[in-house]
Amino acid sequence: KATVGEHLLSISLYRDNGIYGDYDNAVRETITKVNIPVHVQLPEWDELFQTTPAWKDGVFVTRLINVNPNTRNAEISMNAFTAEKTDWKDEALKIGLTKLTFNDKFNGNNETPAAAAGEDMANIGTSTIVLDYDELTGHTNTTHELDYNTMSATAVYQYDVYKNFKRTKDFTVNIMSIFEGAQLQYDGKVQNAVLSADDIIDGDKLKLVLNGKSVKMKDGSSLTDANAKAECIVGGTLGYGDGTISFNEVPSPTAADINSINFVQTAQTNSLVNPEAELTDKGVKISGTGIINSGEGGTYTVEFYDCMNVKTTQNVKFTK
């Protein structure tokens, strides 16, 4: 039985002396014997596997998918490793987890299992991990954020049936909520916006961007028109399963339905009393009592709420 460590491999060369065919009475004579020292080693984890592009600054980053508050379901991909060598790529799919925990800040920072009870974590390369929904969202309706977004994980790889040939890897996991990472960009980047003479931020230049998809901040885009699918951010990357999402403007923070994102928009400027923001067919209209003079400005803010009631806030400063 092979084990890691120092071994001595003995090889003997011999002959049997006697009458041909009479093997029972033959006398075995050793011609020579050679002892070969053998040192059995296991390669290090990083010699076998490499990290996938989902890693950032030494941390594996994964977004919630297949979220359904009605069935208390939320999943993540834990496909964190791959292999450069072709004959090892299938082996990378056999990596499992022996640990996936978080520190519960609502319970003395106790280390707590993150996966749902009974969840099989044997093959993270081919299967998603179902999280314990209540542990993830127990205080979300009050805080508007996930109860935790950092986990500690231990991956394990065992070669075939040989339990002695096993490697493990400890690593940190960051969870992104459904709409986390969405940005308001003006003219293709995060920067101050220009307010027109009629107090409008151009909706063709001001866009909501996530994962390479964008939505124009104007009336008639998918922010206000459920049929404007061409501009709709793909929902499959946002935790939902049918490939599209709809946006709904609401007067106050409210959890969205499945396949939806609710949003609340506000404006702040010292030039107006009771400033407001409204989507028009030209863009974002800033209004209120008073006048915004040239050179003056303020801040346009949008709060997005997903079906878990997690908030993502984006704002852009504007100047007339």
C-alpha positions in Angstrom: 0.0 0.0 0.0 1.6 3.2 -1.1 2.2 5.9 1.4 4.0 9.2 1.4 7.5 9.1 2.8 10.7 7.1 2.5 10.6 3.5 1.1 13.0 0.8 0.1 12.2 -1.0 -3.2 14.0 -4.3 -3.4 14.5 -6.0 -6.8 15.9 -9.6 -7.0 17.1 -11.5 -10.0 17.2 -15.3 -9.6 17.2 -18.6 -11.4 15.7 -22.0 -10.6 18.1 -25.0 -10.8 16.8 -28.5 -11.4 15.1 -30.7 -14.0 13.1 -28.7 -16.5 9.4 -29.0 -15.7 10.0 -30.2 -12.1 9.4 -26.9 -10.5 8.4 -28.4 -7.1 12.0 -29.7 -6.6 13.9 -26.8 -8.2 16.4 -24.9 -6.1 16.1 -21.1 -6.3 19.4 -19.3 -6.6 19.6 -15.5 -6.2 21.9 -14.0 -8.8 21.7 -10.4 -7.5 19.6 -8.2 -5.4 19.3 -4.4 -5.6 17.8 -2.1 -3.0 16.5 1.2 -4.4 15.6 4.1 -2.0 12.3 5.6 -3.1 10.9 8.9 -1.7 7.2 9.2 -2.4 6.0 12.8 -2.5 2.7 14.6 -3.0 2.8 17.7 -5.2 1.6 20.9 -3.5 -1.9 22.1 -4.3 -0.7 25.0 -6.4 1.4 22.5 -8.5 -1.8 20.6 -9.3 -4.4 23.3 -9.7 -4.7 27.0 -10.5 -7.3 29.6 -9.6 -10.0 30.6 -12.0 -10.5 34.2 -13.3 -13.2 34.7 -10.5 -10.4 35.4 -8.0 -9.5 38.9 -7.0 -6.6 39.9 -4.8 -6.2 36.3 -3.5 -10.0 35.9 -2.7 -12.5 33.8 -4.6 -15.5 36.0 -5.6 -18.9 34.5 -6.4 -22.3 36.0 -7.0 -25.6 34.6 -5.6 -27.6 32.7 -8.2 -31.0 30.9 -8.4 -32.4 33.1 -5.6 -36.0 32.5 -4.6 -37.3 33.9 -1.3 -40.5 31.9 -1.6 -38.7 28.6 -1.5 -35.9 30.0 0.7 -33.3 29.2 -1.9 -30.0 30.9 -2.7 -27.0 29.2 -4.4 -23.4 30.0 -5.3 -20.9 28.6 -7.7 -17.7 27.4 -5.9 -15.9 26.5 -9.1 -12.7 28.1 -7.8 -10.0 25.9 -9.3 -8.9 24.6 -12.7 -5.9 22.7 -14.1 -3.6 23.8 -16.9 -2.7 20.2 -18.0 -5.3 18.6 -20.1 -5.1 15.3 -18.3 -5.8 17.1 -14.9 -8.8 19.2 -16.0 -11.2 16.3 -15.1 -9.4 15.9 -11.8 -10.2 19.6 -11.0 -13.9 18.8 -11.3 -13.5 16.3 -8.5 -12.5 18.9 -5.9 -14.9 19.1 -3.0 -15.3 21.2 0.2 -14.8 20.0 3.8 -15.5 23.4 5.2 -17.7 26.4 4.3 -18.3 28.7 7.3 -18.9 32.3 8.2 -18.5 34.3 11.5 -21.9 35.2 12.7 -21.7 38.8 13.8 -25.2 38.5 15.3 -24.1 35.6 17.5 -20.8 36.5 19.1 -18.9 36.0 15.8 -19.3 32.2 16.2 -18.1 30.2 13.3 -21.3 28.9 11.6 -21.9 26.5 8.7 -23.0 28.5 5.6 -24.3 25.6 3.5 -27.9 24.4 3.9 -28.3 21.4 6.1 -27.4 18.1 4.3 -25.9 20.0 1.3 -23.5 17.8 -0.7 -20.2 19.7 -1.2 -18.3 16.8 -2.8 -17.9 18.2 -6.3 -17.7 22.0 -6.4 -16.5 21.9 -10.0 -19.8 20.5 -11.3 -22.4 21.5 -8.7 -23.5 24.7 -7.1 -23.8 25.0 -3.3 -27.1 25.8 -1.7 -26.7 28.2 1.2 -28.7 28.3 4.4 -31.2 31.1 3.4 -32.2 32.1 6.9 -28.6 32.4 8.0 -27.9 34.6 5.0 -30.9 36.9 5.3 -32.0 36.8 8.9 -31.6 40.6 9.4 -31.8 41.8 5.8 -35.2 43.4 6.0 -33.7 45.7 8.7 -30.1 46.2 7.4 -30.7 45.9 3.7 -27.6 43.9 3.4 -26.6 40.2 3.6 -25.9 39.0 7.1 -22.5 38.0 5.9 -20.5 38.3 2.7 -17.2 36.6 3.7 -16.7 32.9 4.2 -13.8 30.6 5.1 -13.5 27.5 2.9 -11.4 24.4 2.8 -11.1 22.5 -0.6 -10.0 18.9 -0.7 -8.7 16.7 -3.6 -8.2 13.0 -3.3 -6.5 11.0 -6.1 -8.8 8.2 -7.1 -9.5 5.8 -4.1 -6.1 6.5 -2.4 -7.0 8.2 0.8 -3.3 8.7 1.6 -2.9 10.8 -1.5 -4.9 13.9 -0.5 -4.4 17.6 -0.7 -6.3 20.5 0.9 -6.4 24.2 0.3 -7.8 26.9 2.7 -9.1 30.0 1.1 -11.5 33.0 1.5 -14.7 33.5 -0.3 -16.6 36.8 -0.9 -20.3 36.6 -1.8 -21.8 39.3 -4.1 -25.5 40.0 -3.7 -27.8 39.9 -6.7 -27.2 43.5 -7.9 -23.9 44.3 -6.3 -21.4 46.0 -8.6 -24.0 47.9 -10.6 -22.6 51.4 -11.6 -24.0 54.6 -12.8 -21.7 55.7 -15.6 -21.9 59.0 -17.5 -20.5 59.0 -21.0 -18.9 55.6 -20.5 -17.2 56.0 -17.1 -17.8 56.9 -13.5 -17.6 60.7 -13.5 -19.6 63.9 -12.9 -22.6 64.5 -15.2 -23.6 67.6 -17.1 -27.0 69.2 -16.3 -28.6 70.8 -19.3 -30.3 74.2 -19.5 -33.6 72.6 -18.8 -32.2 70.7 -15.8 -31.9 67.2 -17.4 -29.1 64.7 -17.2 -28.9 63.2 -20.7 -30.3 59.6 -20.5 -28.4 58.5 -23.5 -25.2 59.3 -21.7 -26.2 58.3 -18.1 -26.4 54.5 -18.0 -26.7 51.8 -15.4 -24.0 49.2 -16.1 -23.4 45.7 -14.8 -21.4 42.8 -16.3 -21.0 44.5 -19.6 -24.7 45.2 -20.0 -26.3 48.6 -19.7 -29.7 50.4 -19.2 -30.2 54.0 -20.3 -31.4 56.2 -17.4 -34.5 57.5 -19.2 -38.2 56.9 -19.7 -38.8 54.2 -22.3 -35.8 52.1 -21.4 -36.3 48.9 -19.5 -36.3 50.9 -16.3 -39.9 52.0 -17.2 -40.9 49.7 -20.0 -41.0 45.9 -19.3 -41.0 45.2 -23.0 -37.7 47.0 -23.7 -35.7 43.8 -23.4 -32.9 44.9 -25.7 -31.5 47.2 -23.1 -32.3 45.0 -20.1 -29.4 43.7 -18.1 -29.3 39.9 -18.4 -30.9 38.4 -15.3 -29.1 35.1 -15.4 -26.0 36.9 -14.1 -28.0 38.6 -11.4 -29.2 35.6 -9.4 -32.4 35.0 -11.4 -33.0 32.1 -13.8 -35.0 33.2 -16.8 -32.4 35.5 -18.4 -34.2 38.9 -18.0 -35.3 41.2 -15.2 -37.7 44.1 -14.9 -37.2 47.3 -13.1 -39.9 49.0 -10.9 -39.7 52.5 -9.5 -41.2 52.5 -6.0 -41.8 55.4 -3.6 -40.0 53.9 -0.7 -37.6 50.9 0.0 -39.4 47.7 -0.8 -38.1 44.2 -1.6 -38.6 43.3 -5.3 -40.3 40.3 -6.7 -38.4 37.5 -8.3 -36.9 38.6 -11.6 -37.2 42.2 -10.6 -35.3 45.1 -9.2 -37.0 47.9 -7.4 -35.5 51.4 -7.3 -35.9 54.7 -5.5 -34.4 57.8 -7.0 -33.7 61.1 -5.2 -31.9 64.4 -5.9 -30.0 66.7 -3.6 -29.0 70.3 -4.4 -28.7 73.4 -2.4 -30.2 75.4 -5.3 -33.7 73.9 -4.9 -36.2 73.4 -2.1 -37.6 69.9 -2.0 -35.6 68.7 -5.0 -36.8 65.6 -6.9 -35.6 63.4 -9.7 -37.8 62.0 -12.4 -37.2 59.9 -15.5 -38.3 61.5 -18.8 -37.9 60.5 -22.4 -34.7 62.7 -22.4 -33.2 61.5 -19.2 -33.2 62.4 -15.5 -35.1 65.6 -14.8 -34.1 67.5 -11.6 -36.9 69.7 -10.3 -38.0 71.6 -7.2 -38.7 75.1 -6.0 -36.1 77.5 -7.1 -33.5 77.8 -9.9 -30.3 75.9 -10.5 -27.9 78.5 -11.9 -24.9 77.8 -14.2 -22.0 76.4 -12.2 -24.3 75.0 -9.5 -25.1 71.3 -9.1 -25.9 68.5 -6.7 -26.2 64.7 -6.5 -28.5 62.2 -8.2 -28.9 59.0 -6.2 -30.6 55.7 -7.0 -31.2 52.9 -4.5 -31.8 49.5 -5.9 -33.5 46.7 -3.9 -33.4 43.0 -5.0 -35.8 40.2 -4.0 -33.8 39.6 -0.8 -34.3 43.3 0.1 -30.6 43.9 -0.2 -29.8 47.5 -1.2 -27.3 48.7 -3.8 -26.7 52.5 -3.9 -25.3 54.5 -6.8 -25.0 58.2 -7.2 -23.6 60.7 -9.6 -22.8 64.3 -9.1 -24.1 66.8 -11.7 -23.2 70.4 -12.6 -25.1 72.9 -14.7 
